[in-house]
Each structure stands twice: as C-alpha cells, then as structure tokens.
Amino acid sequence: MDTRQLKTLMAIQSHGTFAQAADLVGLTPSAVSQQVHALEEELRVTIFDRTKRPPRITPEGLQVIQMAEDILRRAEDAKASLRGDQIAGTLMLGSVRSSALNLLPRAMVQMRGRYPDLKPSLRVSLSSTLIADVAGGRLDAAIVAEHLGIPSTLRWSPFLREPLWLIVPRGMEASDPIELLNTRPYIRFRSAVPLANLIDTELSRLGVVTNDVAEIDTIGSIVTGVRQGLGISVVPHVALQDPEDLNITRMAFGVPQVTRQIGIVERTAAPRAEIIALLHAVLADLCGDHGVVRPTRS
C-alpha cells in the first residue's frame, strides 16, 4: 500500500471529485482513477460507486478512509520523530461540549504559535464516545469532566478545578442563597452531562425546591437568561468571563462551595505524552487561579 494512494484518496474525500483531487495532488484525473483502482484491487473492496456521477463513496470506502487517515497520521508522526522534531505532527483532540470548551481553541492557537510543525485537530462529542476513541487510539487525548467510567488503561489529569456560583440578575435583592433558590424563578441546566447532575445533586442535598421557569441545555444561554432578568441559576466560574458578567451577582453555591473538575484523558502509554503534557500546562495557565498542575507520573 502506497501512502501516495492514500493521500490521493483523502484529496478525493475532501474535494468531492476525481478531477479536483487531481489538481490538488498534481496528477491527471486518469492517474487518480488508476491509483484508486489499484488500491481497491489491493484491498479487495469497492471504495467508490462509479454508477453515480460524481462517484460516491461506499460504506467500505468510509472504512478505508478512516484507515488512511490513521496511517498517514502515524507516518507523519514517525517522520517527525526520526527527524528529532518531538513537537510536530498531528495531534488528534476531542472535547465535550462544555463551557470550558472556549479554553481549548485558545490553547490550540498558543500551541500552534509555539510549535509551528504541530497540527492540532479538534472533534467535539459526548464524553463516553471520546473516552472510547482515546482508548481505541482514534484520538490522542480528549477534554472531559471528572468521569467515573474511565478504564484503567487511560489516565485522566485535571487542568481546571473551579467553583460553582449561584448567579442573580442585577437589581435583584440577594441575601441568603438557600432562600433565593427556594423563592426566586430558577433556570435549570438540563443536560446529560456530569455538571447538570452535580448541580441537581447539591440542590437535593440542600433540601431546595426550585421554582423552575426554564430548562436550558447550554450554560452560555443560561447566563444570558440571568443577565436579562429571567431568573437565577447555577453555573461554573469559567462561564462568567465576559465583561457584561460583572453586572451579575455571584454567591457561593453549596455548603461548602461545590467545585467541578475538567481534565485531559489519554492512554497510560500515550505516544504523544510530551505534547499532551505541554497542552495540559497551557490549559492550566489559561485557567488562572483555578488551574491545576499536572501530577507527576508515579
């Protein structure tokens, strides 16, 4: 199997036609077609359905493309390692759809600025999917909240430990948090993520019966609702970074104040451990006072 064939295949996938891929890889459309045919013969699969115009990729072809992505990435990483470029190649990252997600693009930009040969690639998904993809080698690392279902073959290292705040609209009289939660309109965070369960568990422990006026599945929208006077709510510290949020009253949520952790999950024998450690340090630095230093391996 020739990596040039795999690069041609990826060009077809990204550009949609053999002709456009030919321009990208510097071949004629006929040569591109010959490369694909040779790959199909070697693998004994049909990658493209040529009865359609333009040819459409088959289910088997999708599997080949996933294989090609992995082979090309590993080949690129091997070349970088042999050249002595430790901070180079492609870093496949995943992240949950969290209010902490806004930290990751900033970290990726910093990493790319410091290490121009590093090519980060980000995919957003559910924590269970991301953990499975890290374990299966489809991702180098993923950003997930503290999670009970992390296998022993993986390592989770927190970079953020932040407090949760009860937030109150500007002008609303704020005194006792428990009284506010029992009497004021409440915007509930309704989502199948650990943070929502953490908040609901503490509300139950406090014996609070909230007066729900809305159920919203994104923290950013909840903050907007509080800012506009819809009600009160509970959010993590990282969600209150905009200048407009200075007008929102914050009160400690929980007794003692509840915190949540976000971290990086990776394989215990991670081939990109050095890069992941650098990313962890950048993320922890971006978290300021709430950043957590990566623990040393025992």
Short mmCIF file of the C-alpha atoms (twelve columns), coordinates in Angstrom:
data_MODEL
# 
_entry.id   MODEL 
# 
loop_
_atom_site.group_PDB 
_atom_site.id 
_atom_site.type_symbol 
_atom_site.label_atom_id 
_atom_site.label_alt_id 
_atom_site.label_comp_id 
_atom_site.label_asym_id 
_atom_site.label_seq_id 
_atom_site.Cartn_x 
_atom_site.Cartn_y 
_atom_site.Cartn_z 
_atom_site.pdbx_PDB_model_num 
ATOM 1   C CA . MET A 1   0.000   0.000  0.000   1 
ATOM 2   C CA . ASP A 2   1.452   3.337  -1.133  1 
ATOM 3   C CA . THR A 3   0.912   6.425  1.026   1 
ATOM 4   C CA . ARG A 4   0.599   8.427  -2.193  1 
ATOM 5   C CA . GLN A 5   -2.529  6.444  -2.978  1 
ATOM 6   C CA . LEU A 6   -3.895  7.212  0.469   1 
ATOM 7   C CA . LYS A 7   -3.161  10.938 0.064   1 
ATOM 8   C CA . THR A 8   -4.988  10.882 -3.272  1 
ATOM 9   C CA . LEU A 9   -7.923  9.144  -1.617  1 
ATOM 10  C CA . MET A 10  -8.068  11.791 1.112   1 
ATOM 11  C CA . ALA A 11  -7.952  14.527 -1.552  1 
ATOM 12  C CA . ILE A 12  -10.990 12.988 -3.289  1 
ATOM 13  C CA . GLN A 13  -12.811 12.791 0.043   1 
ATOM 14  C CA . SER A 14  -12.135 16.447 0.870   1 
ATOM 15  C CA . HIS A 15  -12.771 17.909 -2.624  1 
ATOM 16  C CA . GLY A 16  -15.589 15.678 -3.862  1 
ATOM 17  C CA . THR A 17  -14.389 14.748 -7.363  1 
ATOM 18  C CA . PHE A 18  -11.500 12.933 -9.012  1 
ATOM 19  C CA . ALA A 19  -10.771 15.985 -11.185 1 
ATOM 20  C CA . GLN A 20  -10.444 18.398 -8.267  1 
ATOM 21  C CA . ALA A 21  -8.315  15.888 -6.357  1 
ATOM 22  C CA . ALA A 22  -6.063  15.550 -9.417  1 
ATOM 23  C CA . ASP A 23  -5.346  19.283 -9.359  1 
ATOM 24  C CA . LEU A 24  -4.504  19.105 -5.657  1 
ATOM 25  C CA . VAL A 25  -2.064  16.169 -5.868  1 
ATOM 26  C CA . GLY A 26  -0.549  17.177 -9.215  1 
ATOM 27  C CA . LEU A 27  -1.820  14.236 -11.283 1 
ATOM 28  C CA . THR A 28  -4.155  13.766 -14.215 1 
ATOM 29  C CA . PRO A 29  -7.710  12.584 -13.488 1 
ATOM 30  C CA . SER A 30  -6.813  9.338  -15.280 1 
ATOM 31  C CA . ALA A 31  -3.839  8.774  -12.958 1 
ATOM 32  C CA . VAL A 32  -6.042  9.455  -9.923  1 
ATOM 33  C CA . SER A 33  -8.545  6.883  -11.165 1 
ATOM 34  C CA . GLN A 34  -5.728  4.362  -11.669 1 
ATOM 35  C CA . GLN A 35  -4.449  4.914  -8.126  1 
ATOM 36  C CA . VAL A 36  -7.907  4.363  -6.653  1 
ATOM 37  C CA . HIS A 37  -8.431  1.235  -8.781  1 
ATOM 38  C CA . ALA A 38  -5.057  -0.166 -7.666  1 
ATOM 39  C CA . LEU A 39  -5.970  0.471  -4.029  1 
ATOM 40  C CA . GLU A 40  -9.329  -1.245 -4.479  1 
ATOM 41  C CA . GLU A 41  -7.610  -4.237 -6.079  1 
ATOM 42  C CA . GLU A 42  -5.087  -4.498 -3.249  1 
ATOM 43  C CA . LEU A 43  -7.693  -4.195 -0.501  1 
ATOM 44  C CA . ARG A 44  -10.350 -6.168 -2.408  1 
ATOM 45  C CA . VAL A 45  -13.065 -3.621 -1.689  1 
ATOM 46  C CA . THR A 46  -15.073 -1.138 -3.743  1 
ATOM 47  C CA . ILE A 47  -14.223 2.314  -2.434  1 
ATOM 48  C CA . PHE A 48  -16.378 4.330  -4.856  1 
ATOM 49  C CA . ASP A 49  -19.708 3.565  -6.511  1 
ATOM 50  C CA . ARG A 50  -18.961 4.559  -10.097 1 
ATOM 51  C CA . THR A 51  -22.559 4.165  -11.245 1 
ATOM 52  C CA . LYS A 52  -23.170 7.565  -9.655  1 
ATOM 53  C CA . ARG A 53  -21.918 10.880 -11.017 1 
ATOM 54  C CA . PRO A 54  -19.767 12.005 -9.383  1 
ATOM 55  C CA . PRO A 55  -18.731 8.656  -7.895  1 
ATOM 56  C CA . ARG A 56  -19.955 8.221  -4.337  1 
ATOM 57  C CA . ILE A 57  -18.036 6.635  -1.541  1 
ATOM 58  C CA . THR A 58  -19.318 3.252  -0.329  1 
ATOM 59  C CA . PRO A 59  -19.643 2.110  3.298   1 
ATOM 60  C CA . GLU A 60  -16.483 0.031  2.793   1 
ATOM 61  C CA . GLY A 61  -14.847 3.130  1.352   1 
ATOM 62  C CA . LEU A 62  -15.593 5.067  4.534   1 
ATOM 63  C CA . GLN A 63  -13.739 2.407  6.498   1 
ATOM 64  C CA . VAL A 64  -10.786 2.691  4.114   1 
ATOM 65  C CA . ILE A 65  -10.744 6.485  4.567   1 
ATOM 66  C CA . GLN A 66  -10.645 6.100  8.356   1 
ATOM 67  C CA . MET A 67  -7.766  3.656  7.934   1 
ATOM 68  C CA . ALA A 68  -5.991  6.044  5.534   1 
ATOM 69  C CA . GLU A 69  -6.293  8.946  7.995   1 
ATOM 70  C CA . ASP A 70  -4.726  6.839  10.731  1 
ATOM 71  C CA . ILE A 71  -1.899  5.504  8.528   1 
ATOM 72  C CA . LEU A 72  -0.995  8.945  7.160   1 
ATOM 73  C CA . ARG A 73  -1.008  10.477 10.629  1 
ATOM 74  C CA . ARG A 74  1.211   7.727  12.005  1 
ATOM 75  C CA . ALA A 75  3.575   8.064  9.041   1 
ATOM 76  C CA . GLU A 76  3.808   11.821 9.582   1 
ATOM 77  C CA . ASP A 77  4.457   11.362 13.292  1 
ATOM 78  C CA . ALA A 78  7.141   8.742  12.602  1 
ATOM 79  C CA . LYS A 79  8.953   11.076 10.206  1 
ATOM 80  C CA . ALA A 80  8.824   13.890 12.759  1 
ATOM 81  C CA . SER A 81  10.213  11.601 15.465  1 
ATOM 82  C CA . LEU A 82  13.062  10.384 13.241  1 
ATOM 83  C CA . ARG A 83  13.954  13.988 12.419  1 
ATOM 84  C CA . GLY A 84  14.059  14.726 16.150  1 
ATOM 85  C CA . ASP A 85  11.007  17.004 15.949  1 
ATOM 86  C CA . GLN A 86  9.309   15.942 19.165  1 
ATOM 87  C CA . ILE A 87  6.671   18.684 18.993  1 
ATOM 88  C CA . ALA A 88  5.444   18.041 15.466  1 
ATOM 89  C CA . GLY A 89  2.870   16.051 13.548  1 
ATOM 90  C CA . THR A 90  -0.881  15.804 14.014  1 
ATOM 91  C CA . LEU A 91  -2.467  15.921 17.476  1 
ATOM 92  C CA . MET A 92  -5.974  14.440 17.388  1 
ATOM 93  C CA . LEU A 93  -8.031  16.029 20.162  1 
ATOM 94  C CA . GLY A 94  -11.592 15.620 21.342  1 
ATOM 95  C CA . SER A 95  -13.678 17.715 23.698  1 
ATOM 96  C CA . VAL A 96  -17.070 17.623 25.333  1 
ATOM 97  C CA . ARG A 97  -19.474 20.438 24.528  1 
ATOM 98  C CA . SER A 98  -18.778 22.309 27.751  1 
ATOM 99  C CA . SER A 99  -18.466 25.893 28.919  1 
ATOM 100 C CA . ALA A 100 -14.764 25.035 29.290  1 
ATOM 101 C CA . LEU A 101 -14.596 24.380 25.537  1 
ATOM 102 C CA . ASN A 102 -13.795 28.052 24.919  1 
ATOM 103 C CA . LEU A 103 -10.393 27.441 26.554  1 
ATOM 104 C CA . LEU A 104 -9.326  24.785 24.072  1 
ATOM 105 C CA . PRO A 105 -9.194  26.875 20.859  1 
ATOM 106 C CA . ARG A 106 -7.078  29.460 22.698  1 
ATOM 107 C CA . ALA A 107 -4.755  26.692 23.889  1 
ATOM 108 C CA . MET A 108 -4.537  25.231 20.381  1 
ATOM 109 C CA . VAL A 109 -3.622  28.647 18.946  1 
ATOM 110 C CA . GLN A 110 -0.891  29.044 21.571  1 
ATOM 111 C CA . MET A 111 0.459   25.560 20.867  1 
ATOM 112 C CA . ARG A 112 0.478   26.210 17.121  1 
ATOM 113 C CA . GLY A 113 2.271   29.522 17.679  1 
ATOM 114 C CA . ARG A 114 4.979   27.908 19.805  1 
ATOM 115 C CA . TYR A 115 5.297   24.765 17.698  1 
ATOM 116 C CA . PRO A 116 4.508   25.597 14.047  1 
ATOM 117 C CA . ASP A 117 5.063   21.997 12.910  1 
ATOM 118 C CA . LEU A 118 2.286   20.786 15.215  1 
ATOM 119 C CA . LYS A 119 -1.115  20.325 13.573  1 
ATOM 120 C CA . PRO A 120 -3.935  20.102 16.146  1 
ATOM 121 C CA . SER A 121 -7.261  18.656 15.001  1 
ATOM 122 C CA . LEU A 122 -10.383 19.017 17.178  1 
ATOM 123 C CA . ARG A 123 -13.588 16.961 17.339  1 
ATOM 124 C CA . VAL A 124 -16.496 17.683 19.732  1 
ATOM 125 C CA . SER A 125 -18.618 14.797 21.008  1 
ATOM 126 C CA . LEU A 126 -20.062 13.114 24.105  1 
ATOM 127 C CA . SER A 127 -17.687 12.137 26.888  1 
ATOM 128 C CA . SER A 128 -18.430 8.400  26.567  1 
ATOM 129 C CA . THR A 129 -17.646 8.495  22.835  1 
ATOM 130 C CA . LEU A 130 -14.463 10.487 23.381  1 
ATOM 131 C CA . ILE A 131 -13.212 8.140  26.110  1 
ATOM 132 C CA . ALA A 132 -13.820 5.142  23.827  1 
ATOM 133 C CA . ASP A 133 -11.999 6.873  20.951  1 
ATOM 134 C CA . VAL A 134 -8.984  7.656  23.146  1 
ATOM 135 C CA . ALA A 135 -8.892  4.050  24.363  1 
ATOM 136 C CA . GLY A 136 -9.144  2.818  20.758  1 
ATOM 137 C CA . GLY A 137 -6.358  5.088  19.516  1 
ATOM 138 C CA . ARG A 138 -8.627  7.190  17.285  1 
ATOM 139 C CA . LEU A 139 -7.853  10.251 19.426  1 
ATOM 140 C CA . ASP A 140 -4.603  11.158 21.157  1 
ATOM 141 C CA . ALA A 141 -6.413  12.858 24.040  1 
ATOM 142 C CA . ALA A 142 -9.760  14.380 24.989  1 
ATOM 143 C CA . ILE A 143 -11.085 17.084 27.294  1 
ATOM 144 C CA . VAL A 144 -13.708 15.607 29.621  1 
ATOM 145 C CA . ALA A 145 -15.144 16.293 33.060  1 
ATOM 146 C CA . GLU A 146 -14.317 14.102 36.031  1 
ATOM 147 C CA . HIS A 147 -15.804 10.780 34.999  1 
ATOM 148 C CA . LEU A 148 -16.486 7.505  36.793  1 
ATOM 149 C CA . GLY A 149 -16.241 5.376  33.647  1 
ATOM 150 C CA . ILE A 150 -12.569 5.836  32.757  1 
ATOM 151 C CA . PRO A 151 -10.832 2.469  32.096  1 
ATOM 152 C CA . SER A 152 -7.614  1.549  33.875  1 
ATOM 153 C CA . THR A 153 -5.741  1.764  30.550  1 
ATOM 154 C CA . LEU A 154 -6.412  5.507  30.478  1 
ATOM 155 C CA . ARG A 155 -5.140  8.388  32.574  1 
ATOM 156 C CA . TRP A 156 -7.230  11.458 33.485  1 
ATOM 157 C CA . SER A 157 -5.406  14.600 34.660  1 
ATOM 158 C CA . PRO A 158 -7.409  17.682 35.741  1 
ATOM 159 C CA . PHE A 159 -6.254  21.084 34.487  1 
ATOM 160 C CA . LEU A 160 -9.226  23.040 35.901  1 
ATOM 161 C CA . ARG A 161 -10.799 22.944 39.355  1 
ATOM 162 C CA . GLU A 162 -13.372 25.723 39.543  1 
ATOM 163 C CA . PRO A 163 -16.154 26.811 41.910  1 
ATOM 164 C CA . LEU A 164 -19.845 26.846 41.044  1 
ATOM 165 C CA . TRP A 165 -21.716 30.107 41.552  1 
ATOM 166 C CA . LEU A 166 -25.330 30.945 42.205  1 
ATOM 167 C CA . ILE A 167 -25.867 33.890 39.865  1 
ATOM 168 C CA . VAL A 168 -28.522 36.554 40.376  1 
ATOM 169 C CA . PRO A 169 -29.692 39.304 37.957  1 
ATOM 170 C CA . ARG A 170 -28.583 42.845 38.564  1 
ATOM 171 C CA . GLY A 171 -31.013 44.680 40.836  1 
ATOM 172 C CA . MET A 172 -32.478 41.556 42.445  1 
ATOM 173 C CA . GLU A 173 -32.097 41.651 46.201  1 
ATOM 174 C CA . ALA A 174 -29.614 38.952 47.170  1 
ATOM 175 C CA . SER A 175 -29.232 37.731 50.737  1 
ATOM 176 C CA . ASP A 176 -29.357 34.063 51.693  1 
ATOM 177 C CA . PRO A 177 -28.627 31.642 48.798  1 
ATOM 178 C CA . ILE A 178 -30.995 28.971 50.136  1 
ATOM 179 C CA . GLU A 179 -33.854 31.466 50.399  1 
ATOM 180 C CA . LEU A 180 -33.189 32.676 46.851  1 
ATOM 181 C CA . LEU A 181 -33.196 29.127 45.485  1 
ATOM 182 C CA . ASN A 182 -36.498 28.355 47.237  1 
ATOM 183 C CA . THR A 183 -38.309 31.560 46.293  1 
ATOM 184 C CA . ARG A 184 -36.953 33.066 43.086  1 
ATOM 185 C CA . PRO A 185 -37.558 31.918 39.473  1 
ATOM 186 C CA . TYR A 186 -34.912 29.330 38.621  1 
ATOM 187 C CA . ILE A 187 -33.328 28.454 35.270  1 
ATOM 188 C CA . ARG A 188 -32.381 24.772 35.333  1 
ATOM 189 C CA . PHE A 189 -29.421 23.348 33.428  1 
ATOM 190 C CA . ARG A 190 -30.957 20.294 31.764  1 
ATOM 191 C CA . SER A 191 -28.356 18.145 30.008  1 
ATOM 192 C CA . ALA A 192 -26.951 14.611 30.131  1 
ATOM 193 C CA . VAL A 193 -23.552 15.811 31.372  1 
ATOM 194 C CA . PRO A 194 -21.843 15.453 34.788  1 
ATOM 195 C CA . LEU A 195 -22.189 19.167 35.586  1 
ATOM 196 C CA . ALA A 196 -26.001 19.065 35.433  1 
ATOM 197 C CA . ASN A 197 -26.054 16.044 37.739  1 
ATOM 198 C CA . LEU A 198 -23.585 17.745 40.115  1 
ATOM 199 C CA . ILE A 199 -25.839 20.807 40.425  1 
ATOM 200 C CA . ASP A 200 -29.048 18.798 40.865  1 
ATOM 201 C CA . THR A 201 -27.429 16.557 43.482  1 
ATOM 202 C CA . GLU A 202 -26.380 19.543 45.601  1 
ATOM 203 C CA . LEU A 203 -29.828 21.160 45.272  1 
ATOM 204 C CA . SER A 204 -31.343 17.918 46.564  1 
ATOM 205 C CA . ARG A 205 -28.821 17.687 49.402  1 
ATOM 206 C CA . LEU A 206 -29.657 21.264 50.436  1 
ATOM 207 C CA . GLY A 207 -33.368 20.379 50.525  1 
ATOM 208 C CA . VAL A 208 -34.173 23.069 47.954  1 
ATOM 209 C CA . VAL A 209 -37.388 23.020 45.912  1 
ATOM 210 C CA . THR A 210 -36.809 25.353 42.981  1 
ATOM 211 C CA . ASN A 211 -39.427 27.346 41.077  1 
ATOM 212 C CA . ASP A 212 -38.341 26.420 37.545  1 
ATOM 213 C CA . VAL A 213 -39.200 28.898 34.799  1 
ATOM 214 C CA . ALA A 214 -36.977 27.385 32.106  1 
ATOM 215 C CA . GLU A 215 -34.881 24.331 31.283  1 
ATOM 216 C CA . ILE A 216 -31.887 25.131 29.061  1 
ATOM 217 C CA . ASP A 217 -29.164 22.801 27.796  1 
ATOM 218 C CA . THR A 218 -26.307 25.290 27.327  1 
ATOM 219 C CA . ILE A 219 -24.564 27.235 30.085  1 
ATOM 220 C CA . GLY A 220 -23.998 30.267 27.855  1 
ATOM 221 C CA . SER A 221 -27.743 30.626 27.232  1 
ATOM 222 C CA . ILE A 222 -28.416 30.290 30.957  1 
ATOM 223 C CA . VAL A 223 -26.024 33.146 31.719  1 
ATOM 224 C CA . THR A 224 -27.793 35.267 29.092  1 
ATOM 225 C CA . GLY A 225 -31.152 34.455 30.680  1 
ATOM 226 C CA . VAL A 226 -29.933 35.540 34.121  1 
ATOM 227 C CA . ARG A 227 -28.355 38.669 32.681  1 
ATOM 228 C CA . GLN A 228 -31.710 39.607 31.143  1 
ATOM 229 C CA . GLY A 229 -33.616 39.003 34.389  1 
ATOM 230 C CA . LEU A 230 -35.388 35.733 33.568  1 
ATOM 231 C CA . GLY A 231 -34.320 34.119 36.826  1 
ATOM 232 C CA . ILE A 232 -31.415 32.847 38.914  1 
ATOM 233 C CA . SER A 233 -29.233 29.818 38.180  1 
ATOM 234 C CA . VAL A 234 -26.034 27.929 38.981  1 
ATOM 235 C CA . VAL A 235 -23.048 27.999 36.612  1 
ATOM 236 C CA . PRO A 236 -19.305 27.230 36.702  1 
ATOM 237 C CA . HIS A 237 -16.759 30.000 37.100  1 
ATOM 238 C CA . VAL A 238 -15.399 29.645 33.556  1 
ATOM 239 C CA . ALA A 239 -18.803 30.659 32.143  1 
ATOM 240 C CA . LEU A 240 -18.514 34.143 33.672  1 
ATOM 241 C CA . GLN A 241 -15.649 35.637 31.700  1 
ATOM 242 C CA . ASP A 242 -17.398 38.349 29.621  1 
ATOM 243 C CA . PRO A 243 -17.255 41.986 30.821  1 
ATOM 244 C CA . GLU A 244 -21.073 42.008 30.902  1 
ATOM 245 C CA . ASP A 245 -20.971 39.315 33.561  1 
ATOM 246 C CA . LEU A 246 -19.537 41.804 36.059  1 
ATOM 247 C CA . ASN A 247 -23.116 43.070 36.493  1 
ATOM 248 C CA . ILE A 248 -24.288 39.652 37.665  1 
ATOM 249 C CA . THR A 249 -24.246 38.999 41.418  1 
ATOM 250 C CA . ARG A 250 -22.349 35.845 42.373  1 
ATOM 251 C CA . MET A 251 -22.879 33.825 45.535  1 
ATOM 252 C CA . ALA A 252 -21.156 30.622 46.606  1 
ATOM 253 C CA . PHE A 253 -23.248 27.573 45.668  1 
ATOM 254 C CA . GLY A 254 -23.287 24.738 48.163  1 
ATOM 255 C CA . VAL A 255 -22.002 24.231 51.698  1 
ATOM 256 C CA . PRO A 256 -19.054 24.009 51.361  1 
ATOM 257 C CA . GLN A 257 -18.921 25.630 47.932  1 
ATOM 258 C CA . VAL A 258 -19.172 22.989 45.206  1 
ATOM 259 C CA . THR A 259 -16.373 22.674 42.637  1 
ATOM 260 C CA . ARG A 260 -16.106 20.739 39.405  1 
ATOM 261 C CA . GLN A 261 -13.055 19.473 37.528  1 
ATOM 262 C CA . ILE A 262 -12.211 19.301 33.822  1 
ATOM 263 C CA . GLY A 263 -9.199  17.345 32.627  1 
ATOM 264 C CA . ILE A 264 -7.393  15.569 29.817  1 
ATOM 265 C CA . VAL A 265 -7.842  11.844 29.293  1 
ATOM 266 C CA . GLU A 266 -5.082  9.960  27.461  1 
ATOM 267 C CA . ARG A 267 -3.737  6.435  27.202  1 
ATOM 268 C CA . THR A 268 -1.364  5.477  30.010  1 
ATOM 269 C CA . ALA A 269 1.220   4.615  27.353  1 
ATOM 270 C CA . ALA A 270 0.395   7.636  25.192  1 
ATOM 271 C CA . PRO A 271 2.727   8.029  22.178  1 
ATOM 272 C CA . ARG A 272 2.150   11.804 22.258  1 
ATOM 273 C CA . ALA A 273 2.637   12.133 26.023  1 
ATOM 274 C CA . GLU A 274 5.128   15.001 25.740  1 
ATOM 275 C CA . ILE A 275 2.798   17.088 23.589  1 
ATOM 276 C CA . ILE A 276 -0.201  16.294 25.794  1 
ATOM 277 C CA . ALA A 277 1.770   17.400 28.865  1 
ATOM 278 C CA . LEU A 278 2.556   20.714 27.152  1 
ATOM 279 C CA . LEU A 279 -1.113  21.168 26.226  1 
ATOM 280 C CA . HIS A 280 -2.109  20.461 29.838  1 
ATOM 281 C CA . ALA A 281 0.302   23.160 31.038  1 
ATOM 282 C CA . VAL A 282 -1.109  25.708 28.565  1 
ATOM 283 C CA . LEU A 283 -4.696  24.932 29.594  1 
ATOM 284 C CA . ALA A 284 -3.866  25.142 33.303  1 
ATOM 285 C CA . ASP A 285 -2.207  28.511 32.728  1 
ATOM 286 C CA . LEU A 286 -5.275  29.814 30.867  1 
ATOM 287 C CA . CYS A 287 -7.407  28.818 33.876  1 
ATOM 288 C CA . GLY A 288 -5.525  31.269 36.101  1 
ATOM 289 C CA . ASP A 289 -6.095  30.782 39.823  1 
ATOM 290 C CA . HIS A 290 -8.247  27.723 39.135  1 
ATOM 291 C CA . GLY A 291 -5.619  25.905 37.037  1 
ATOM 292 C CA . VAL A 292 -4.314  22.544 38.283  1 
ATOM 293 C CA . VAL A 293 -0.713  21.421 37.804  1 
ATOM 294 C CA . ARG A 294 -0.371  18.086 36.033  1 
ATOM 295 C CA . PRO A 295 0.577   15.372 38.562  1 
ATOM 296 C CA . THR A 296 3.894   13.599 38.077  1 
ATOM 297 C CA . ARG A 297 3.694   10.008 36.910  1 
ATOM 298 C CA . SER A 298 4.478   7.548  39.668  1 
# 
